[in-house]
Amino acid sequence: MHIKDMLAEAEKGAQPSFSFEYFPPKTAQGVQNLYERIDRMYNFGPKFIDITWGAGGRIAELTCEMVLQAQSVYGLETCMHLTCTDMGLEKVNDALSRAYKAGCTNILALRGDPPRDQDKWTATEGGFQYARDLVKHIRATYGNHFDIGVAGYPEGCDDNKNEEELLDHLKEKVDMGASFIVTQMFYDADNFIRWVGKVRERGITIPILPGIMPIATYASFLRRANHMQCKVPPEWMSVLEPVKNDDVAVREIGKSLVAEMCRKLLANGIHHLHFYTMNLAQATRMVLEELNWAPSAERPLQHALPWKQSKALGRRDEDVRPIFWRNRNKSYVLRTQDWDEFPNGRWGDSRSPAFGELDAYGIGLTGTNEANRKKWGEPKTVRDIANTFVKYLDQEIDSLPWSESPLTGEADAIRADLVALNKRGLLTINSQPAVDGVKSSHPVHGWGPSNGYVYQKAYLELLVPPTVLDQMIAHIDSIPTLSYYAVTKDGELKTNAPSDGPNAVTWGVFPGKEIVQPTIVESVSFLAWRDEAFRLGTDWAHCFDSNTPSRALLDKIMNEWYLVNVVNNDFHENHTIFELFKDLEVEGLDEAQAA
């Protein structure tokens, strides 16, 4: 989606909107940590994110890779920075091509700073001299595919403080095809408002996004303000300088100062704020909370579908997913990245396999063996494993091998039932409660357009030993509303499902639309998930040496137990799915396995 269209929506709506900027880290671990932070900050509700450009070499490659990951895996509309620095025409075209293939539809076209070893900016041979030339080239090459942003300088740029010249340059960039403006950071709201008036006097009508830099520490605040040569109001310094050695106090005062500046901008016709996060979450989150913009029960974060919809080229129309990947979005996206269409209907056409191989990065267990042992302990018995699962349900740990993210409020309605199952050795790896027609604006279960209603069938997925499976199936056979699939690591599928077709377990009813069923259960995708689920358990086992009790225990479970999912097709009822297990317990809960 084009940024100008997002901004038009924000202007029409009652709520202002915001976006985040990130930059490519220097280390591989920093990149992985940033992806995790971007994923968490997704839940703040930004309209889009942008990724800065690292001129030349590995960092430029990383910018393109981060855009691809943000678009496809994390479901975030992304704007890619692109500068003229160190960029000949061939490199510019390559970067644009990669952005296009990633599904990116927004570019921030910049001249860029001079390389570190040069005092003055000069164009690369065969490259562009000015940002306006880059804008012209993008528009001529890609037409209207990209929404093109350009920089604005309310307080001048480092090599030009002549406001009139800079406004002339801005008008030239707009005339070449720019459709929105992002400003450099500033703290002087009055000057920014004056500058916006001057921009409008030049006949420039496209949206202006003010660059907001939250205050994390006193030292970083001064360093960035001095680097950008931006004016800091004297009253800000008078309250920040006395507490400069107290980071907590600086953040508390800083959030109030920045939030008050934001309120002044909003009162003067601005509808969208662009936050320079510096790859950090806390200071930005504090400003959003001070503005009452952070998601809450009163201001729930709503999405078109109950899972993160990929923005990759070709899969924006995907609207159906198997429930098995609800806790492993990245894995699902990577394993289906070679699909030729979305949605792909049923997954049973052997001529075009839906799910890719398990050897892609991110499919198996992540983290070092040492870190995983520290997080999940060194289990000697099934009870030890069950206790780890209970810790996850009680939010004492934030992940399991099969669940990458902390548990959400959706589990509250069935948390006690899940804990009871795990305490009896029945290891739950996925679940959802029944929902009977709550409003689409519901803070926990809501999704989709306003004034709709959403529904869910109770769903449970767990690992059970063979001694429990037969008893479980006997109980299921006595309850006609229940359907199940069960399979071992290498065994045949057992099921009472009436067909191989999909069984919708989540759906929504909205004004003026067909019924939407975005989450399903069916056999072919379950078998693909089976391979991945047992791979994750085996990876966990391999965190331990081959001659240890923990390795023996986990290997035994992966080699002998069943992966089972159960659906209660009566969506009015939430607890029948747990009743079928009430008399079942794993034998030998406290027995250690021989190494």
N, C-alpha and C positions, 0 to 999 in steps of 0.2 A: 504494500500500500504506500502511496506517495505521502511524504510528510505534509505537503500542502493540504492534502485531503484530511489527514488526521487533525491538522490545526483548524481546518474549517469546521470539523465536527466539534472540536473543543469550544470554538467560539459560539456555536449554536447551543451547546449544552450548558447546564448549570454549573458544572464542575470544571475548573481549569485543569490543564494537563501538564505533564513534565516528561523529561527524558534524561538519560545518563550518558556520560562520556567515559570511555575506558582507553587505556593505552597498552600496547603489547609489552609484557614483562621481558626481562633479559634472560631469565633462566627457565628451564623446562618445568621445574617444580613451581615456579612463580606462575607460569601459564596454567598449570593444572589447578592451582589454588584460585586463580582468577576465574576460571570456568565455573568452579564451585560457587564462588561469590556472585558471579553474574546470575547463576541459576537461583540462588537465594534471593537476590535483589529483584529478580523477575516478579516475586510476590509483593513487591512494593507497588507494582502497577505502572511502570513507565510506558509511555506510548511507543517509544523506540529507544534504541541505544545507538551510539556511534563509536567507531573504532578509529583511533588516530593512525596516521600513516608514518611508518618508519622508513625514511628514505634509504633506498639501496639495500642490497644483501638480504640477510636472514630476517631482519625485522620487517622488511617489506613483504617477504613471503608470509611471515607470521600474521601480518594484518589481514591478508587475503584468507588465510586459514581460519582466523578468528571470526571473520565475517561469515564464512561457510558454516562454522560450528554454531554460531549464534542464530543464524537463519534456520538451519536444518534441524539441529538437535534441541536447542533451547526455545525455539518457536518465537524469537524476538525479531520484530522488524528492525533492520539494521541499516545505518548510514555509514558508508565507508569514506573516510578522508582520502584524498588523493592530492599530492603536491607535485609541483614542477621540479623540485630539488632533486638533482641526480637522476632525472627521468627523461630519457630520450623518447621519441615517438613510439618506438617498439615496446618499451617498458610500460608506457602509459596504456597502450592498446592491450597489452597482456593483462594488466591489472583490471581494466574495464571488462575484458572478456571473462575473467575469473569471477568478478562481482556479478556479472550477468548470469553466469552458470550457477552461482550460488543462490539465485533468486532475489538478490539484492536489487532494490529499485530506487535507491537514494544515494547520491554522491555529494560530499562536501568538497568542492574544488578550490584549492588553495595554491598560492604561489609557493609558500613554504619559507622556512628560515634558511639562511646560508649554511652549508656544511660547517662542522665545528672547526675545520682548519682554514676557513676563509672569513675575512672580515666583512666583505660585501657580497651581496647576492648577485650571481651571474647565471644566466641560463646554460643548461647543458647543451652541448652540440647536438643539433637536431631536435632539441626540446622546445619548450614554450617559455617565453619571456615573462608573461603576466598571467594571472589567474583568469582574466577575461578570455585569453587565447585557449586555455584549457576548457573553459565553459563552452566556447564556440565549437571546439573539436568534439566534445561529448555530445552536444546537441546535434551536430551535423552527422555524427556516426551512428547514434542510437535513437535519434528522434525523441519521442516522448517517453521512452522506456524508463529513463532515469529522471527523478526529480533532482534538480541540481541546486545545492546550497552554496553560499559564498560567505566570506568573513566580513563583519562590520567592526569598525573601530571607534567607539564613543570617545576614547581619550587618545587617539592616534596610535600608530604602530611604531615599532622600535626604530625604523629608519625614515619615518616621515610623520611629522607632527602637524602638517598643514591640513586642517580639517576640510577646507574647500577642495583641495586636490583629492583627498581621500573620498569625498562625496562624489566627485566627478568619476573617479575610478569605480566606485560602487554602482553608479548609474550605468557605466559602460558594461559591467558584469551582468547587470539586470537586462540590459538591451540585448546581450548575447544569448540570453536564455535562462538566467538564474531565476529560481522560483521561491527561495526563502533565504533569510539572512540569519547567521548565528554570530553573536558578538563575542569579542574578547571579554574576559572577566572584568568586573568592576565592583566598586562598593559605594560609589556616589550615585544614588538614585536620581537626584535632581538633575545632574548633568546628563544622565542617560535619557531622561524624559525630554530634556531640551534637545538632545541629539536626534531623538526619534522625530521630533517636530521638524528639524532641518531636513531629515531624510524624506519625509512626506512632502515637504516644500519642493523637493527636486522631482516630484512626480513618481516616486518609487512607492508602490502600493503593496508589494509582496510582504508576507508575514516576517516579523522580526522576533527572533528568539534570544532573549538576554542570557548571557553566560554567567551562571551563579557558582561561585566557589565557596562551599561551606568551610567553616573554620574548625580544624582538627587540633592543632597545637599552635602556640604563639609563634614559635620559630618558623614553622612551615607557612603560617599566615603571612608573616613579614617577608619571608624569602620569595614567595610567589607574587606578592604585591609589588615588591621591589623589582623582580624580574620582568613583570609585565608593565612596570612604570605606571601603575594605576593609583589614583588618589584614594587615601583612606581618610574618612571624616575624622576631625580632631576628637569628637565625642566618643568615637569607637576606641581610639587609642587611650583615652582617659579612663575607660573602664577595663580595658584588656591589659594594659601595661602593669597595673598593680598586682594582677594574679598570674603573670606570665609564667611563673614556675609551677603552677598548679594546672595540669592538663585538664582535669575534670572541670574545674571552674572555668577555664578558657572555653571548653566546649559548651558548657551551660550558657555562659554569656554570649558566646558566638552564635549559638542557634537562635537566640532571641534577636540579636542584631540583624542577622541574615534574614530571618523570617519577617521581621518588620520591614526590611527593604523590599522583600518580595511582595508584601501586602501593598506597599506603595506603588509598585510596578503594576500590580493587578488592578488597582484603583484608577490607573491611568491608561487603560486600554490594552494591556498585555494579557494574553490568555494562555501562554505556555512558557514554562521555565526550563532551561537546559542546565543541568547540574554537572559541573566538572568534579567527578568523584575522586579522582586520583587513585582509582582502583581500591578505594576504601568504602565501607558501608556505614559506619557508625555516625559520622558527622552529617551525612546526607539524610540518613534515617531520622536523626534528631530534628532537623529542619522540617522534614515532612510531618513529623508528629506535632511539632509546634504550630504548623499550619492546619492541623487536623486533616491532612491528606493521606496519612498512612491507613492501610486497610484495617477495618475494625468491624464490629457487629453493626455499627451505624453506617459504615461506609465499606460494604463488602467488595472484594475484588471479583468482578464478574468476567467470565470468559465465554466465547462462543460455543465451546465444547468442554466437557469435563476433563480433558487432557490437553497438553500443550500441542497446539496445531503447528506442524512444521511450516516454515515459510520458504522452503526450498523450491526451486524452479520445478514445476510439474506436479507438486504434491499439495499445493494450497487448497485443492478441492477435496482432499482426503477427509472423510467424515465418519469412518467406521474403523475401529481397532479391536482386536481381541483383548479381553480384560487381563490376560496373564501378564502383560507388560505394563500394567498401571504404575508399578513401582520402579520400572527400568526403562524410562523413556529413551535414553540415549541408545541403549542396546536395540530397541525396536527400530529406531530410525536408521541405525547403521546396517542392520540386517535386511532392511527393505529398501536401501538406497538405490538399488538397480532396477526397481520396478519400473515398468514402462507407463503405468497409469495409476491414478489414485482417485477414488478408492478402486481396489482391484476385485470387487465383488467377493466371490467365495475363493478360498485359498487352495482349492483342490485340483487345479489344472496342472497335471504333472509336466505338461509341455512348457510351462512358464512358472517354475518354482517361485513361491512368494518370498521365502525366507532364505537369506544368504548363509554362508558358512560361519562357524564359530571362531574363526581365527582372526577376526578383525579386532583392532585395539578397542578396548572398552566393553567387550562382550563378557570376558571372564572377570574374575574377582580382581579388584584394584587394591592398591595399598601394599606396603611391604609385609612380609611374613611377620616380622617383629611387631609392627603396628597392629596387625590383625590379631595376633595373640594377646597383645595388651588390651585391645578393645573387647574381645569376646572370650577371653580367658583360655584356659587349657582344660577342656572338659574331659573327665574320666568316665562319666556315666551319662545316661540319657537325661537324668534329672539335672545334671550340670548344664546340658544344652538347653533344657526346658527353662531353667532359671535365667539363662541369657535372653531367651525369647521374652520372658516375663519382664525383664529389665527394659527391653525395647518397648513393650506395651505400656510400661510405667514411665516411659520417657527418661529413663536413667542413662540410656545409650541412644545414639541418634541413627543407627543403621544396623542392618543384618546383611548377610551375604546376598539375600534375595530382595532386599529393600534398601535403596540407596539414600533415601531421605527420611527425616524424622516423621513419626506418626502424626497425622493431622486430627483435627476435631471430629472428622467424620466417624472415627472409631469409637467416640465416646458412648454412643448408644449400645454398643456391643462389647465394650472393653472388658467388663467383668466376665462375660461368657468366654472371650478369647483367653483371658488369664486362666480360667478354670480348665479349659482344654489343654493348655500348655503344661499346667501343673500335673496333669495326668499323662504327660509324655507325648501328646498329640501336637505336633509342631506346626503352627499356623504361619503361612508365608504370604497370604493375601486374603482380603475379605472386604465386604461392603455390607452395610445394613440395608434392610428394606426401606423404601421411601414411597409413600402413597400420596403423590400429588402435592408437593410443596411448591410455593411460588418460585419462579426462576430467579428472583432476587434474594432467595434465602441465603444467609451468610455462610452456611456450611455446605449445603447440598445444591445450591442454585448454580445455574449456567444457562447460556443461551439468551435470546432476545427478551426484553421486558414483557411483563404481563402474560408470561407463559407458566406452565406447570411441568415439573420433572418427576420421574418415577424411577425406582430401582427395585430389582429383585435381590433378596438376600443371597450373598455369594460367599463361599468359603473354600479356600485352597490350603491343603496341609499335607504333611508327610506322615504316613501311618505304616506300622509294620504289618507283615502278612497275617499275623495272629489276630489283628484287629479288623483287617479288611473284610473278611467273610462275615463277621458279626455286623459290621457297618452296612454291608450290602443287604443283609437280611432285614435290618431296620428300614433301609431306604425302600425296599420292596413293599413294605407295609404302609408307606405314605405316598400316595399317587402324585403329589405335587412336586416331588423331588426328582431331579435328574443328576447323573454323575458321570464323570470320566475318571478312570484310574489306570496307571501304567507304571511299571518299573523302569529302571534305567535301560534295559535291553529287551523288555518283554512286550507282549501284545496288549493292545488297548482293550480295556473292559469298560462297558458303558450300558446304560439303559435308555440312552437318548433315542428318540423315535426315528431320527434321520441324521445324515451327515451335515445337514444344513445348519446355518447359524441360529443361535438362540439369543435374542436381544435381552440383555440384563440391565440396560440403562436406556431410557428414552425420554423425549420431551415433546410437549404439545404446545404450539405457539400460534398466535394470531396470524392468519394469512399464510401459513406454511404447512407442508406435509409433516407428518410425525417424523421426528429425527431419532434414529437409534444408533448412537455413536459407540456403544460398547457391547460386544457380543462374546459368546462362548461357542466354539465349534471344534471339530475333531482335528483337522489338518494343522491348524495353528497350535493346538494344544500339544501335538506331537513335536512340533518345532520348538515350543517352549520347554517340553520335557528334556530335550537335549541340553538346552541352556541351563535349566534349573539343576540338573544333576551335575553339569560341568561346574557350576558355582559351588556346590557342596564338595565336589572333589578338589577344587582349588582351595577351599577352606582346609580340607584334610591335609593338603600338601603344604600348608603353613607349618606343619610339624614334621619332625624327622620320622623316617619310616619305622623306627623301632620304638615308637612312643605309644602309650595308651590312647592319646587323643587321636592320632592318625588311625589306629585300628578301629576306634569307635566310629569316627566319621566315615571311613571307608565302608564299614559294615552297613551303616545306614544308607549310604549312596548305592551300594550294590544290592541290597535286599529289600528296602522299604519301597512303598508305593507313593507316587505323587498323585493326589486325588483332588478333584474339584467337585463341589456340590452346589446346585442352584435350587432354590425354592421358587418355583414358578408362580406361587401365590404371593404377589407383591404386597398384599395387605398384611402379611404376617412375618415377624422378625425373628422368632425364637425357635420355630420348629426345626430349623437347620441345626441348632445346637442340641435340641432334645434327642436327636438320633444318636448322639455320642454320650449321653448322660451316664450310661452304665459301662462305658468302655474305658479301659486304662491299659497303658503299655506295661507288659510284664518285665520284671527285672529293672525297674527304674534306677535302682541304686547299684546295679552290678557293673563293675569295671570290666573293660575288654582287655584281653591279653595282647600284649605288644607283639 
